[in-house]
């Protein structure tokens, strides 16, 4: 028996003969997002030839696949996101075709107890952790290109694929009105922002540190890509192990720095609408997930109130 269905019935049902590749393609046809496209390509390399019939016949054949995904991923969160894409595609296929079977990927996840801690989503790398990561990267002779990419993601607050889309000819200088009322030169770079299913090119202001990195990288060139890769160099980070050495293995490389940038914007008093546009979020609610400013403000209010109380009372009195 196959989840309560006879093997003969399942064998002659074309819906059970579908491979993981075709199931993922069906999901991608509906979503069409760059997020699903990236994970779909990787999942096909792991389990693209497996059929739903084979998986239902022996669910345990997914165990080495999932363990391989975790072993090759640069962070547990990245592996979890990839497995969730496979789980969602499988759920949609089963529901759409009205197959009377449970989701085999969900069963394996529950058996292996792979669900990450709920607090990892709210974790934000601190500035001290960021500086420590750069120091360790320099000590372990990580390629300078990778170190520059980490700094650019931190300084710009953009998605790593948006940073990788930068081109030399898109780097410009313009005259902008400064706080003193005088015209000052302000560098900016035209960036293609990935907003859900649509793309939009906007001008991104460049900080002094970002300007130093870019001028060094584009020196002597008038055209071409700023970076030598089309995809993020996760394998280099995995091979060097700097995220683990720095104690940041639970953070997502590059992407979690967007939370740092969003929190810094909130601390500077930048309005939510402006910050949302700078980071390329389609909605204010999506941007709110990245901002950890309310909790920080609440903690500061409590610290201030406790300081006033202790000063007036002379102690807690326990």
C-alpha positions in Angstrom: 0.0 0.0 0.0 1.1 3.5 -0.8 -0.3 6.0 1.8 -3.5 3.9 1.7 -3.6 3.8 -2.1 -2.8 0.7 -4.0 0.5 0.7 -5.9 -1.3 -0.3 -9.1 -3.7 2.6 -8.9 -0.9 5.1 -8.3 1.3 3.6 -11.0 -1.2 4.2 -13.7 -2.2 7.7 -12.5 -0.1 10.2 -14.4 -0.3 12.7 -11.4 1.8 10.3 -9.3 4.3 9.8 -12.1 5.2 13.5 -12.1 8.8 14.2 -11.3 10.0 16.8 -8.7 11.2 19.0 -11.6 7.7 19.1 -13.2 6.1 19.8 -9.8 8.5 22.7 -9.1 7.9 24.1 -12.6 4.2 24.1 -12.0 4.7 26.1 -8.8 7.1 28.5 -10.6 4.5 29.1 -13.4 2.1 30.4 -10.8 4.5 32.5 -8.6 7.0 33.6 -11.3 9.2 35.2 -8.6 13.0 35.4 -8.6 13.0 33.8 -5.1 11.3 30.7 -6.4 13.3 30.6 -9.6 16.6 30.6 -7.6 15.5 27.8 -5.3 13.8 25.7 -8.1 17.1 25.6 -10.0 19.0 24.3 -7.0 16.3 21.8 -6.0 16.2 20.3 -9.5 19.9 19.4 -9.1 19.2 17.6 -5.8 16.0 15.7 -6.6 14.8 16.6 -10.0 14.6 13.0 -11.4 12.6 11.6 -8.4 8.9 11.0 -9.1 6.1 11.4 -6.6 5.4 7.7 -6.9 8.9 6.8 -5.8 8.8 9.3 -2.9 5.4 8.0 -1.7 6.6 4.4 -2.0 9.6 5.2 0.2 9.6 8.6 1.9 13.0 8.0 3.4 14.7 8.6 0.0 14.1 12.3 0.7 16.3 12.1 3.9 19.7 12.1 2.1 18.5 14.8 -0.2 17.4 17.1 2.7 20.6 16.4 4.6 22.6 17.3 1.4 20.8 20.6 1.1 21.7 21.5 4.7 25.3 20.4 4.1 25.7 22.6 1.0 23.9 25.6 2.3 25.8 28.6 3.7 23.3 29.0 6.6 20.6 26.8 8.2 18.0 29.5 7.3 18.9 29.3 3.6 18.5 25.5 3.7 15.2 25.8 5.5 13.9 28.3 2.9 14.9 26.0 0.1 13.1 23.0 1.7 10.0 25.2 2.3 9.8 25.9 -1.5 9.8 22.1 -2.1 7.2 21.6 0.5 5.0 24.3 -0.9 5.3 23.0 -4.5 4.4 19.5 -3.3 1.4 20.7 -1.3 0.1 22.7 -4.2 0.4 19.7 -6.6 -1.3 17.3 -4.2 -4.2 19.8 -3.5 -4.6 20.8 -7.1 -4.8 17.2 -8.4 -6.9 16.1 -5.3 -4.5 13.3 -4.4 -5.5 11.5 -1.2 -2.0 11.5 0.3 -0.2 13.6 2.9 2.7 15.9 2.0 5.8 13.6 2.1 8.2 16.6 2.5 6.2 17.7 5.6 6.4 14.2 7.1 10.2 14.2 6.7 10.6 17.7 8.2 8.6 16.7 11.3 10.5 13.4 11.6 13.9 15.0 11.4 12.9 18.0 13.5 14.4 20.5 11.2 12.2 23.4 12.0 14.4 26.4 13.0 14.0 28.4 16.2 11.2 31.0 15.9 13.5 33.7 17.2 16.0 33.4 14.3 13.7 35.4 12.1 14.0 38.4 14.3 17.7 38.2 14.8 19.7 41.2 13.5 23.5 41.2 13.2 25.0 44.0 15.4 27.6 46.4 14.2 30.2 44.7 16.4 29.4 41.3 14.8 29.7 42.9 11.3 33.2 44.4 12.1 34.3 41.1 13.7 33.2 39.2 10.5 35.3 41.6 8.3 38.3 41.1 10.6 38.0 37.3 10.5 37.6 37.5 6.7 40.8 39.4 6.3 42.6 37.0 8.7 41.5 34.0 6.7 42.5 35.5 3.4 38.9 35.6 2.0 39.0 37.1 -1.5 38.7 40.9 -1.5 35.8 40.7 -3.9 33.7 38.9 -1.3 34.7 41.3 1.5 33.7 44.2 -0.7 30.4 42.6 -1.5 29.6 42.1 2.2 30.4 45.8 2.9 28.3 47.0 -0.1 25.3 45.0 1.1 25.7 46.4 4.6 26.2 50.0 3.4 23.5 50.1 0.8 20.8 47.9 2.4 19.9 46.4 -1.0 19.4 42.7 -1.9 22.5 41.0 -2.9 21.3 40.3 -6.4 20.5 44.0 -6.8 24.1 44.8 -5.7 25.4 42.2 -8.2 23.5 44.0 -11.0 25.5 47.1 -10.7 27.4 48.3 -13.8 30.2 50.7 -14.1 28.4 53.0 -16.5 25.5 53.4 -14.0 27.8 55.1 -11.4 27.3 58.9 -11.6 27.9 62.2 -9.8 25.3 64.9 -9.5 24.8 68.2 -7.8 22.3 68.1 -4.9 21.2 70.7 -2.3 23.0 70.1 1.0 21.8 70.9 4.5 23.8 74.1 4.4 21.8 75.3 1.4 24.7 74.9 -1.0 25.0 72.6 -4.0 27.2 69.7 -3.2 28.3 66.7 -5.3 26.4 63.6 -4.4 27.4 60.2 -6.0 24.6 57.8 -6.9 24.2 54.5 -8.8 21.3 53.4 -10.9 20.0 50.1 -9.5 17.4 47.7 -10.7 15.1 47.1 -7.7 13.3 43.7 -7.5 9.8 44.6 -6.3 7.9 41.4 -6.1 7.0 40.5 -9.8 8.0 43.9 -11.3 11.3 45.6 -11.7 12.1 49.3 -11.3 15.3 51.2 -11.8 16.0 54.0 -9.2 18.9 56.2 -8.1 20.5 54.9 -4.9 22.6 57.5 -3.0 26.1 56.3 -2.1 27.7 56.7 1.3 31.4 57.8 1.6 32.5 54.2 2.5 30.5 52.8 -0.5 32.1 55.4 -2.7 35.6 54.3 -1.7 34.8 50.7 -2.5 33.2 51.4 -5.9 35.9 53.9 -7.1 38.5 51.3 -6.3 36.6 48.5 -8.1 35.8 50.5 -11.3 39.2 52.3 -11.5 40.3 52.6 -15.1 37.0 51.1 -16.5 34.2 52.9 -18.3 31.8 50.0 -18.8 31.1 46.4 -17.6 30.0 44.7 -14.5 31.2 45.9 -11.1 31.4 42.3 -9.8 32.9 39.2 -11.3 29.8 37.0 -10.5 26.2 36.8 -11.6 25.1 34.8 -8.5 26.1 35.4 -4.8 29.3 33.7 -3.8 27.8 31.4 -1.2 30.2 28.6 -1.9 33.2 30.8 -1.1 31.6 31.6 2.3 30.8 28.0 2.9 34.4 26.9 2.0 36.1 29.5 4.2 33.7 29.0 7.1 34.0 32.6 8.2 30.3 32.8 9.2 30.8 29.8 11.6 34.1 31.2 13.0 32.4 34.6 13.6 29.5 32.9 15.4 27.0 34.0 12.8 26.1 30.7 11.2 22.4 31.3 12.0 22.3 34.5 10.0 21.8 34.6 6.3 24.9 35.9 4.5 24.3 39.3 2.8 20.5 39.4 3.2 20.3 39.9 7.0 22.3 43.2 6.6 19.1 44.7 5.1 17.6 44.5 8.6 20.6 46.4 10.0 20.2 49.1 7.3 16.4 49.3 7.9 16.9 49.7 11.6 19.6 52.4 11.1 17.2 54.3 8.9 14.5 54.2 11.6 17.0 55.3 14.2 17.9 58.3 12.0 14.3 59.4 11.9 13.7 58.5 8.2 10.0 58.1 7.4 8.7 54.6 6.7 7.6 55.5 3.2 11.0 56.8 2.2 12.8 53.8 3.8 10.4 51.5 2.0 11.3 53.0 -1.3 15.0 53.0 -0.7 15.1 49.3 0.2 12.7 48.3 -2.6 9.9 46.9 -0.5 6.6 46.7 -2.3 4.5 47.5 0.8 5.0 49.2 4.1 4.0 46.0 5.9 6.8 44.1 4.2 9.3 46.8 5.3 8.0 46.6 8.9 9.3 43.0 9.2 12.8 44.3 8.7 12.7 47.1 11.2 13.6 46.2 14.8 13.3 49.8 15.9 10.1 49.6 18.0 11.6 47.0 20.3 14.8 49.0 20.7 12.8 52.1 21.5 10.6 50.2 24.1 13.7 48.8 25.8 15.3 52.3 25.9 12.1 53.7 27.5 12.1 51.0 30.1 15.8 51.6 30.8 15.2 55.3 31.2 12.2 54.8 33.5 14.2 52.4 35.7 17.1 54.8 35.9 14.7 57.6 37.1 13.1 55.2 39.6 16.5 54.0 41.1 17.7 57.6 41.3 14.6 58.8 43.2 14.2 55.7 45.4 17.8 54.8 46.0 17.4 51.2 45.1 15.0 48.4 44.3 14.5 47.4 47.9 14.4 43.6 47.5 
